[in-house]
């Protein structure tokens, strides 16, 4: 590697061609950045005390490309944005000088031949800077001064026009003099000796503005020969980018996290996806070629696009995935991706896949109705596929759902119906989804419920009319407070403002009223002449029973379920208790009981589990583990050391150390007086787990 400080124009001058590799991002500088650069150039040109202005690095290496030309082809791996921007500025200045006669220390021809063109070369080699994708042709047409391509790069044109409009007779000379004073660190790498990927990462250690998607693409393609780069990009990566449209960066980052969850069996943090991906690739079987890895990503990416963007022709599958999306159950994708892969590999039928999708939908929706916290769902779905037996695919999945307990449970019909009757549905996040499914279940001619508004049959207005008070009875105020927003009192109408606070009898018979309504949710109302607590509960229970048939719970015969229960128990045949731990006695046992009580009081979901070498306290996962020792309780907190707030400095970073227990933070608890400070740290670990990853 050769690194030196150089004038930018010196770097550009001479017979050479800088190429933006196919894996690099397209040009992305915005007008604000161009304006800042131009202001810096004008400032340094007017300041005699300034010897130069540093604008960053330009890192490149020469690829071994078979060519008869003496012009070296240099692949830029860092600095493409600033080099492209300066090229646009020089092109704009050259065009201005061509059309205007002014006294300046250069001219249009020199600017072009020195810094923009290899004047003695032909075809693409004629250009000193060769961009990638559609940026390339747009840039070439600008240099040629010809009409732009139809699919031109908007950012290239926008910034070129910006510079053209800023250059005038008063500042042209200053702009040129300022460009002359721009410095860069020129880093020339030697292929086969220097590692471009490692150098790229060291120069972008925080990722800068590079997304995880950018970093992964660069990692895959940067180290390959040009021919393989182009093959991998054109066959796999470019189609993937296109399939995500304008959502590529955010959506691909999310997909890659879910893909890695499938492959490595744990959920990476969103800002650690790139690092986890590198470890996954490096740990792949030696027989797996880079193309096999990319082809697998490509296949799973297509599945993800089918699921998330609903781009599939099968209407039944499309609707099932739309239901998942409407519930915003992104955490289910690490489970659904391998299931969908089994479907595409013809291991399961379409009917089985659809039933699984509806099971997932029911599981998530029932839990939402029952108010079960969602922070454990990511872990549940990340490991759920492991519960499937390929010999009894659907049966084993149903058994896994039925056997879940506690915070993971699949609410049964009794719990579900009880909660949906009492729930404040009007302020429920998924209320429109709920009413839509209740209305359209079993219909061939679907009603677009989004065209209707939600109607409170018993009005929302606290100042109820006398007619309503009489109908509701002596406890009218209590009935109003208890049932106003519940499912029994809600329906759909296109006449919300007309119905308003009118008495129930009028709401039934008026034009556009209940009796005229084509909405099935109003059928109960057409057949009753009174609306009170009894009517509301009767309708609510009917709708709850219907809901149980829509969002079905899994069912298995008891003898079949017992088989799976016994199998599950076999995996946990060894049971430990407090007597198992040698040092939990006397004062140390008293200290443990005091600490245990405080930890269990954090939340009702916290459970204590006795392991062979430590004791775990967990909710969705372990957040504090205890190794009893002779003179202390050694605690491991499952939280990154960089995330812990430790004003008293009692935490130890054990990130690189082998320890029993989970987490990167270690604390010693030696006496009761330390518990308050330590509980503050334990609470942080619990809160971090509850955030979800």
C-alpha positions in Angstrom: 0.0 0.0 0.0 1.3 3.4 -1.0 -0.2 6.5 0.7 0.7 10.1 0.0 -0.8 13.5 0.2 -1.5 14.8 -3.3 -3.3 17.6 -5.1 -6.6 16.2 -6.4 -5.9 17.4 -9.9 -2.6 15.7 -9.9 -4.3 12.4 -9.0 -6.7 12.9 -12.0 -4.1 14.1 -14.5 -2.3 11.7 -16.8 -3.4 8.6 -18.8 -5.6 6.6 -16.4 -9.1 5.6 -15.8 -10.9 5.6 -12.5 -13.7 3.0 -12.4 -16.5 2.9 -9.8 -16.9 -0.9 -9.2 -20.3 -2.4 -9.8 -20.8 -3.1 -6.1 -20.5 0.5 -5.0 -23.5 2.7 -4.4 -24.7 5.0 -7.1 -23.8 8.7 -6.8 -25.6 10.2 -3.9 -24.3 13.6 -3.0 -27.1 16.2 -2.5 -27.2 19.9 -3.3 -26.3 20.9 0.3 -23.1 18.9 0.1 -22.3 20.4 -3.4 -23.0 23.9 -2.1 -20.7 23.3 0.9 -17.9 22.1 -1.4 -18.3 25.1 -3.7 -18.2 27.5 -0.7 -15.0 25.9 0.6 -13.4 26.2 -2.9 -14.3 29.9 -3.1 -13.1 30.5 0.4 -9.7 29.0 0.0 -9.2 30.7 -3.4 -9.5 34.1 -1.7 -7.4 33.3 1.4 -3.7 33.8 0.7 -2.8 32.3 4.0 -4.3 28.9 3.1 -1.9 26.5 1.4 -4.6 23.9 0.6 -7.9 22.3 1.6 -8.1 18.6 2.5 -11.2 16.9 1.3 -10.6 13.3 2.3 -9.1 10.2 0.8 -9.1 8.5 -2.6 -8.4 4.8 -2.3 -8.0 2.6 -5.3 -6.3 -0.5 -6.7 -5.4 -1.6 -10.2 -7.4 -4.5 -11.4 -5.7 -7.0 -13.8 -7.9 -6.3 -16.8 -6.8 -7.7 -20.2 -6.4 -4.7 -22.4 -4.0 -3.5 -25.2 -4.2 0.0 -23.8 -1.4 1.6 -21.7 -4.1 3.4 -19.6 -4.2 1.8 -16.2 -7.7 1.0 -14.9 -8.0 1.9 -11.2 -11.0 0.7 -9.1 -12.0 3.3 -6.5 -13.1 1.7 -3.2 -13.3 4.9 -1.2 -13.7 8.5 -2.3 -16.1 8.0 -5.3 -18.6 10.6 -4.1 -16.0 13.5 -3.9 -14.2 12.5 -7.2 -17.5 12.4 -9.0 -18.6 15.7 -7.6 -15.3 17.4 -8.6 -15.6 15.9 -12.1 -19.1 17.4 -12.4 -17.8 20.8 -11.2 -14.8 20.7 -13.7 -17.2 19.7 -16.5 -19.5 22.6 -15.7 -16.5 25.0 -15.6 -15.2 23.6 -18.9 -18.6 24.2 -20.5 -18.8 27.7 -19.1 -15.3 28.6 -20.5 -16.2 27.2 -23.9 -19.2 29.5 -24.2 -17.6 32.6 -22.5 -14.4 34.5 -23.3 -12.7 35.5 -20.1 -9.1 35.7 -18.9 -8.3 32.7 -16.7 -5.2 30.4 -16.3 -6.8 27.5 -18.1 -9.3 26.9 -20.9 -12.1 24.4 -21.7 -9.9 22.1 -23.8 -7.2 21.8 -21.1 -9.8 21.1 -18.4 -11.3 18.3 -20.5 -8.1 16.7 -21.7 -6.2 16.9 -18.4 -8.9 16.0 -15.9 -12.0 14.5 -17.7 -10.8 12.7 -20.8 -8.0 10.4 -22.0 -7.9 12.3 -25.3 -6.0 9.7 -27.3 -8.2 6.8 -26.3 -11.5 5.6 -27.8 -14.8 4.1 -26.5 -15.2 3.9 -22.8 -11.5 4.3 -22.2 -11.8 7.8 -23.5 -13.2 8.9 -20.1 -11.1 9.3 -17.0 -14.0 8.5 -14.7 -16.3 5.6 -15.4 -19.3 5.5 -13.1 -21.6 2.5 -12.6 -25.2 1.7 -13.5 -27.2 4.5 -15.0 -24.8 7.1 -13.6 -22.3 6.1 -16.2 -24.2 7.0 -19.4 -25.6 10.2 -17.8 -22.1 11.3 -17.0 -20.7 10.4 -20.4 -23.5 12.3 -22.2 -22.8 15.4 -20.1 -19.1 15.2 -21.1 -20.1 14.8 -24.7 -22.6 17.6 -24.5 -25.4 15.5 -26.0 -29.0 14.7 -25.0 -29.4 12.8 -21.8 -30.5 9.2 -21.8 -34.2 8.6 -21.1 -33.4 6.8 -17.8 -30.9 9.5 -16.7 -29.5 9.8 -13.2 -31.4 12.6 -11.5 -28.7 13.3 -8.9 -25.9 13.6 -11.5 -28.0 16.0 -13.6 -29.2 18.0 -10.6 -25.7 18.6 -9.3 -24.2 19.4 -12.7 -27.0 22.0 -13.3 -26.4 23.4 -9.8 -22.7 24.0 -10.6 -23.5 25.4 -14.1 -25.9 28.0 -12.5 -23.4 29.0 -9.9 -20.5 29.7 -12.2 -20.2 33.2 -13.7 -17.6 35.6 -15.0 -16.9 37.0 -11.6 -16.1 33.7 -9.9 -14.9 31.3 -12.6 -11.2 32.1 -12.0 -11.7 31.8 -8.2 -13.3 28.4 -8.7 -10.4 27.1 -10.8 -7.8 28.5 -8.3 -9.7 26.9 -5.4 -9.9 23.5 -7.2 -6.1 23.7 -7.6 -5.7 23.8 -3.8 -7.8 20.7 -3.1 -5.7 18.0 -1.4 -6.5 14.3 -0.8 -4.7 11.3 0.7 -4.1 9.1 -2.3 -3.9 5.5 -1.3 -2.8 3.0 -4.0 -3.3 -0.6 -3.0 -1.5 -3.5 -4.5 -3.8 -6.4 -5.6 -2.8 -9.7 -4.1 -0.9 -8.0 -1.3 -3.3 -5.5 0.3 -6.8 -6.5 1.4 -9.2 -3.9 0.0 -12.1 -5.1 2.1 -10.1 -4.7 5.4 -8.8 -1.3 4.4 -12.3 -0.2 3.4 -13.7 -1.3 6.7 -11.0 0.5 8.7 -11.7 3.7 6.9 -15.5 3.3 7.5 -15.3 1.8 10.9 -18.5 3.4 12.0 -20.2 2.7 8.7 -20.5 6.4 8.2 -23.6 6.8 6.0 -23.2 3.3 4.6 -26.1 1.1 5.3 -25.8 -2.6 6.4 -27.0 -3.4 2.9 -24.1 -1.4 1.3 -21.5 -3.0 3.6 -22.8 -6.6 2.9 -22.8 -6.0 -0.9 -19.3 -4.6 -0.8 -18.1 -7.4 1.3 -19.5 -10.0 -1.1 -18.3 -8.4 -4.3 -15.2 -6.4 -3.5 -12.8 -9.4 -3.2 -13.9 -11.1 -6.4 -12.4 -10.9 -9.8 -14.2 -8.4 -12.1 -15.8 -11.1 -14.2 -17.2 -12.8 -11.1 -18.3 -9.5 -9.7 -20.3 -8.7 -12.7 -21.8 -12.1 -12.8 -22.9 -12.1 -9.2 -24.2 -8.6 -9.4 -26.1 -8.9 -12.6 -27.6 -12.4 -11.9 -28.4 -12.0 -8.2 -27.7 -8.7 -6.5 -29.1 -6.2 -9.0 -32.4 -8.1 -9.4 -32.6 -8.2 -5.6 -32.1 -4.4 -5.4 -34.8 -3.9 -8.0 -37.3 -6.1 -6.3 -37.3 -3.9 -3.2 -37.8 -0.7 -5.3 -37.3 2.5 -3.3 -37.4 0.6 0.0 -34.2 -1.3 -0.8 -32.0 -0.1 2.0 -34.4 -0.3 4.9 -36.2 -3.5 3.6 -33.0 -5.3 2.7 -31.5 -4.6 6.1 -34.6 -6.0 7.7 -34.5 -9.1 5.4 -30.8 -9.7 6.1 -31.5 -9.7 9.8 -34.3 -12.2 9.4 -32.2 -14.3 7.0 -29.4 -14.5 9.5 -31.8 -15.4 12.3 -32.8 -18.4 10.2 -29.2 -19.4 9.4 -27.5 -18.8 12.8 -30.4 -19.5 15.1 -30.2 -16.2 17.0 -31.4 -12.7 16.3 -28.6 -10.2 15.5 -29.0 -6.6 16.5 -29.9 -4.4 13.6 -26.6 -2.4 13.8 -24.6 -5.7 14.0 -26.1 -7.4 10.9 -23.0 -6.8 8.8 -20.7 -8.2 11.5 -22.9 -11.2 12.0 -23.0 -11.8 8.2 -19.2 -11.8 7.9 -19.0 -14.4 10.7 -21.7 -16.5 9.0 -19.9 -16.4 5.6 -16.5 -17.1 7.3 -18.0 -20.0 9.2 -19.8 -21.5 6.2 -18.8 -24.9 5.0 -15.6 -24.8 2.9 -17.4 -26.4 0.0 -19.8 -23.5 -0.2 -18.7 -21.1 -2.9 -19.5 -17.4 -2.7 -22.0 -18.0 -5.5 -23.8 -20.6 -3.6 -24.1 -18.3 -0.6 -25.3 -15.4 -2.8 -27.8 -17.7 -4.6 -29.2 -18.8 -1.3 -29.6 -15.1 -0.2 -31.3 -14.4 -3.5 -33.8 -17.2 -3.1 -34.7 -16.2 0.5 -34.9 -12.6 -0.6 -37.5 -13.5 -3.2 -39.5 -15.3 -0.5 -39.2 -12.2 1.6 -40.5 -9.9 -1.2 -43.4 -12.3 -1.7 -44.3 -12.2 1.9 -43.7 -8.5 2.7 -44.7 -6.8 -0.5 -47.3 -9.4 -1.5 -45.8 -9.8 -5.0 -47.2 -13.2 -5.9 -49.8 -14.3 -8.3 -51.6 -16.8 -6.0 -54.5 -14.8 -4.6 -55.0 -17.1 -1.5 -51.4 -16.8 -0.5 -51.3 -13.1 -1.2 -54.3 -12.5 1.1 -52.8 -14.7 3.8 -49.6 -12.6 3.7 -51.5 -9.4 3.6 -53.2 -10.4 6.8 -49.8 -11.0 8.5 -48.7 -7.6 7.2 -51.8 -5.8 8.5 -51.1 -7.1 12.0 -47.5 -5.8 11.6 -46.0 -9.2 12.7 -42.6 -8.6 11.2 -41.1 -10.8 14.0 -42.7 -13.8 12.4 -40.5 -13.7 9.3 -37.6 -15.7 10.7 -40.1 -18.5 11.1 -42.1 -18.0 7.9 -39.0 -17.8 5.7 -37.9 -21.5 6.2 -41.5 -22.6 6.1 -42.0 -20.8 2.7 -38.7 -22.4 1.5 -40.2 -25.8 2.4 -43.2 -24.9 0.3 -41.1 -23.7 -2.7 -39.1 -26.9 -2.4 -42.4 -28.9 -2.6 -41.9 -30.3 0.9 -45.3 -29.0 2.0 -48.4 -28.3 0.0 -50.0 -24.9 -0.5 -52.9 -25.9 1.8 -50.5 -26.7 4.6 -48.7 -23.4 4.1 -51.9 -21.4 4.2 -53.0 -23.2 7.4 -49.7 -22.3 9.0 -50.1 -18.7 8.0 -53.5 -18.6 9.5 -52.2 -20.2 12.7 -49.6 -17.5 13.0 -52.2 -14.8 12.3 -54.5 -16.3 15.0 -51.7 -16.7 17.5 -50.6 -13.1 17.2 -54.2 -11.7 17.1 -55.4 -13.7 20.1 -52.5 -12.6 22.1 -53.1 -8.9 21.2 -56.8 -9.2 22.2 -55.7 -10.8 25.5 -53.1 -8.1 26.2 -50.1 -10.5 26.4 -46.9 -8.5 26.0 -45.3 -8.7 22.5 -41.7 -8.4 23.5 -41.1 -12.1 23.6 -42.5 -12.8 20.1 -39.2 -12.3 18.3 -37.5 -15.0 20.4 -40.6 -17.3 20.1 -40.7 -17.1 16.3 -36.9 -17.3 15.9 -36.9 -20.8 17.5 -40.3 -22.1 16.5 -39.1 -23.7 13.2 -36.9 -26.1 15.3 -40.1 -27.5 16.9 -41.3 -28.8 13.5 -40.9 -32.5 12.8 -40.6 -32.9 9.0 -42.5 -36.3 9.3 -45.5 -34.6 10.9 -45.1 -31.0 9.8 -48.4 -29.4 10.7 -49.2 -31.7 13.6 -45.9 -30.9 15.3 -46.3 -27.2 14.8 -49.8 -27.4 16.3 -48.4 -29.3 19.3 -45.7 -26.7 19.8 -48.3 -23.9 19.9 -50.6 -25.8 22.2 -47.8 -26.7 24.6 -46.6 -23.0 25.0 -47.4 -21.6 28.4 -47.0 -18.4 30.4 -46.1 -15.4 28.3 -45.7 -17.6 25.2 -49.2 -19.1 25.4 -51.7 -19.5 22.5 -54.9 -18.2 24.2 -57.7 -20.8 24.2 -61.3 -20.0 23.2 -62.4 -19.4 26.8 -59.7 -16.7 27.4 -60.0 -15.2 23.9 -63.8 -14.9 24.0 -63.8 -13.4 27.6 -61.2 -10.8 26.6 -62.7 -9.8 23.3 -66.1 -9.2 25.0 -64.6 -6.8 27.6 -61.8 -5.2 25.5 -61.8 -1.5 24.5 -61.9 -2.3 20.8 -62.4 1.3 19.7 -59.0 2.3 20.9 -57.4 -1.1 19.9 -54.6 -0.7 17.2 -56.1 -3.5 15.0 -59.7 -2.5 15.4 -60.3 -2.0 11.6 -58.7 -5.3 10.9 -60.9 -7.0 13.5 -64.1 -5.4 12.1 -63.1 -6.2 8.5 -62.6 -9.9 9.3 -65.9 -10.1 11.3 -67.8 -8.5 8.4 -66.3 -10.4 5.5 -65.9 -13.9 6.9 -67.7 -16.2 4.6 -68.6 -13.5 2.0 -67.8 -14.1 -1.7 -68.7 -10.4 -2.4 -66.3 -8.7 -0.1 -67.2 -5.4 1.6 -64.5 -2.7 1.6 -64.9 -1.8 5.2 -62.5 1.1 4.7 -65.3 3.0 3.0 -67.3 2.9 6.2 -66.9 4.6 9.6 -67.2 3.1 13.1 -70.5 3.7 14.7 -71.1 3.6 18.5 -74.7 2.2 18.8 -74.9 3.6 22.3 -73.6 7.2 21.6 -70.2 8.4 22.8 -71.7 11.7 24.0 -71.6 11.6 27.8 -74.7 13.8 27.9 -77.1 11.1 26.9 -80.6 12.0 25.9 -83.5 11.0 28.2 -84.5 8.3 25.7 -81.1 6.7 26.0 -81.1 6.9 29.8 -84.4 5.2 30.0 -83.4 2.4 27.6 -80.2 1.8 29.4 -81.9 1.7 32.8 -81.1 3.0 36.3 -77.4 2.1 35.9 -77.1 4.0 32.6 -73.9 5.8 33.6 -72.1 2.6 34.6 -73.3 0.8 31.4 -72.1 3.7 29.3 -68.7 3.7 30.9 -68.3 0.0 30.8 -69.5 -1.0 27.4 -69.1 2.2 25.2 -66.0 1.1 23.3 -66.5 -2.7 23.5 -67.2 -4.9 20.4 -70.8 -5.4 21.5 -71.5 -1.6 21.0 -69.6 -1.0 17.8 -70.6 -1.5 14.2 -70.0 0.0 10.7 -72.0 2.6 8.8 -71.8 5.0 6.0 -74.2 7.4 7.9 -72.2 8.2 11.0 -73.0 11.9 11.1 -76.7 11.3 10.4 -77.1 8.6 13.1 -75.1 10.6 15.6 -76.8 10.7 19.1 -80.2 9.7 17.9 -82.3 7.2 20.0 -82.0 3.6 19.1 -85.5 3.3 17.6 -84.6 6.2 15.2 -81.2 4.7 14.3 -83.1 1.5 13.2 -85.8 3.0 10.9 -84.3 6.2 9.5 -83.0 6.4 5.9 -79.5 4.8 5.9 -80.2 3.4 9.4 -79.6 -0.1 10.7 -82.7 -1.7 9.0 -81.5 -0.4 5.6 -77.9 -1.5 6.1 -76.2 -4.2 3.9 -73.6 -4.6 6.6 -73.7 -8.1 8.3 -72.5 -6.6 11.5 -75.9 -4.9 11.8 -77.9 -8.1 11.4 -78.3 -8.5 15.2 -79.5 -4.9 15.5 -82.2 -5.4 13.0 -83.7 -8.1 15.1 -83.9 -6.3 18.4 -85.9 -3.3 19.6 -84.0 -2.5 22.7 -80.4 -1.6 23.3 -79.1 -2.1 26.9 -76.5 -4.0 28.9 -78.2 -7.3 28.1 -78.4 -6.6 24.4 -74.8 -5.4 24.2 -73.4 -8.5 26.0 -75.6 -10.9 23.9 -74.3 -9.4 20.7 -70.7 -9.3 22.0 -70.8 -13.0 22.9 -72.2 -13.9 19.5 -69.4 -11.9 17.8 -66.8 -13.5 20.2 -67.9 -17.0 19.2 -67.7 -16.0 15.6 -64.2 -14.6 16.3 -63.1 -18.0 17.7 -64.1 -19.6 14.4 -62.2 -17.0 12.4 -59.0 -16.9 14.5 -58.9 -20.6 15.3 -56.8 -22.1 18.0 -54.9 -25.3 17.1 -56.6 -28.6 18.1 -55.1 -32.0 18.6 -56.4 -35.2 20.2 -55.1 -35.7 23.7 -53.2 -38.9 23.0 -51.3 -37.2 20.1 -50.5 -34.1 22.2 -49.3 -36.4 25.0 -46.7 -37.9 22.7 -45.2 -34.4 22.1 -45.4 -33.5 25.7 -43.4 -36.5 26.7 -40.9 -35.8 24.0 -40.5 -32.3 25.4 -40.1 -33.5 28.9 -37.3 -35.9 27.9 -35.2 -33.0 26.8 -35.3 -31.6 30.4 -35.1 -34.7 32.5 -32.4 -33.4 34.9 -33.9 -31.1 37.6 -31.8 -29.0 39.9 -32.8 -27.1 43.1 -31.1 -24.9 45.6 -29.5 -27.8 47.4 -27.5 -28.5 44.2 -25.3 -25.4 44.7 -22.4 -26.1 47.1 -22.0 -22.5 48.4 -25.7 -21.6 48.8 -25.8 -22.1 52.6 -25.8 -19.9 55.7 -25.3 -16.1 55.0 -24.8 -16.7 51.3 -28.2 -18.4 51.1 -29.9 -15.5 53.0 -28.2 -13.1 50.6 -29.5 -15.1 47.7 -33.1 -15.1 49.0 -33.1 -11.3 49.5 -31.7 -10.8 46.0 -34.2 -13.3 44.5 -37.2 -11.6 46.0 -36.1 -8.2 44.5 -35.6 -9.7 41.1 -38.9 -11.6 41.0 -40.7 -8.4 41.9 -39.4 -6.7 38.8 -42.2 -8.1 36.7 -44.8 -10.9 36.9 -43.2 -12.6 33.8 -39.8 -13.1 35.6 -39.1 -16.8 36.3 -36.3 -18.5 38.2 -34.5 -21.5 36.5 -31.9 -23.7 38.1 -29.2 -24.7 35.7 -26.3 -27.1 36.3 -23.7 -24.4 36.9 -25.8 -21.2 37.5 -29.2 -19.9 38.3 -31.0 -17.9 35.6 -33.7 -15.3 36.0 -35.5 -14.7 32.7 -38.5 -13.2 31.1 -38.3 -13.5 27.3 -34.7 -14.6 27.8 -32.1 -14.6 30.6 -31.3 -11.1 31.9 -29.4 -12.0 35.0 -27.5 -15.2 35.8 -26.0 -16.1 39.2 -23.0 -18.3 39.9 -22.9 -18.9 43.7 -19.4 -18.8 45.1 -17.9 -19.1 48.6 -17.7 -15.4 49.3 -20.0 -13.8 46.8 -22.8 -14.2 44.2 -21.2 -13.6 40.8 -23.8 -12.0 38.6 -23.8 -11.9 34.8 -26.0 -9.3 33.2 -27.2 -10.0 29.6 -26.5 -6.6 28.2 -23.7 -5.1 26.2 -21.0 -3.5 28.4 -21.2 -0.3 26.3 -25.0 0.0 27.1 -24.8 -0.3 30.9 -25.0 2.9 32.9 -22.7 2.3 35.9 -22.1 5.5 37.8 -20.3 3.7 40.7 -18.1 1.7 38.4 -18.9 -1.7 39.9 -19.4 -3.5 36.5 -16.7 -5.6 34.9 -16.4 -6.1 31.1 -16.2 -9.8 30.4 -16.9 -9.6 26.6 -13.8 -11.5 25.7 -13.8 -13.9 28.7 -15.3 -17.3 29.1 -17.9 -17.4 31.9 -20.9 -19.5 32.9 -24.0 -17.4 32.4 -25.1 -15.0 29.7 -24.0 -11.5 29.0 -21.0 -9.2 28.8 -21.3 -7.5 32.2 -20.2 -9.1 35.6 -20.9 -7.8 39.1 -20.1 -9.2 42.5 -22.8 -9.2 45.2 -21.2 -9.8 48.7 -23.6 -8.3 51.2 -27.1 -7.0 51.5 -26.0 -3.3 51.6 -25.0 -3.6 47.9 -28.3 -4.8 46.6 -29.9 -1.4 45.9 -27.1 -0.3 43.6 -26.9 -3.7 41.9 -30.7 -3.8 41.4 -30.4 -0.6 39.3 -28.1 -2.4 37.0 -30.3 -5.6 36.9 -33.2 -3.4 36.0 -31.3 -2.0 33.0 -30.6 -5.5 31.8 -34.3 -6.5 32.1 -35.4 -3.3 30.4 -33.0 -3.9 27.5 -34.5 -7.4 27.0 -38.0 -6.1 27.1 -37.3 -3.5 24.4 -37.0 -6.5 21.9 -34.0 -6.6 19.6 
